[in-house]
């Protein structure tokens, strides 16, 4: 298979997923509704009880809410793999003169693009949460959003490639994602968490993404920045490789 054909297949997957999203605006609406509920309902409810230095609780959890949007949007975008397998479309794609690796990478890329685009809509709410970006902070925030979205999208593809039912996939994915999110420190400071939870957080890639996003906004980092960048970069490499391997093997089943 030629590299040109593989590249065309890669972009075709991305374009198809973006067109599918455009035809389903309710996905965008529901995708930003949950994070906004977390931000303003939880933030307002706990704002008087939880203070984080000079900033308010809304400012503190805003990066975590953006991470929530990235995590669930990127991973659940991979449900298109399961749906395409159910209706037989995936089988038709697999007989095309395009490598399965290109298809898997296209799915990872499309999930990341959709997640970042959707999370960018949340930035409109930033001033209402007391978050104000300078140009450098905004660019850094967007970079960290992109890194996290690729990690989460690759995770979603790796999981989705194992399933053939759109009913089972969301249940399993929720069981995996909810602990990752709540352990990450998105809604509370890790330095005030129990010692065992702080140790567990070191094994949670979501925690590093949240910490980088929060650091871009507030200038405060829990983990060393180089460690967070190294963990996310390593997670991108490992999870993307795993997504490709699992997708190729799952497609043969």
Buried (B, 14 or more C-beta within 10 A) or exposed (E): EEEEBBEBBBBBBBEBBBEBBEEEEEBBEEBBEBBBEBBBEBBEEBBEEBEBEEBBBBBBBBBBBBBBBBBBBBBBBBBBBBBBBBEEEBEEBBEBEBBBBBBBBBBBBBBBBBBBBBBBBBBEBBEEBBBEBEEEBBEBBBEBBBBBBBBBBBBBBBBBBBBBEBEEBBEBBEEBBEEBBBBBBBBBBBEEBEEEBBEBBEEBBBBBBBBBBBBBBBEEBBBEEEEBBEBBEEBBEBBBEBBBBBBBEBBEE
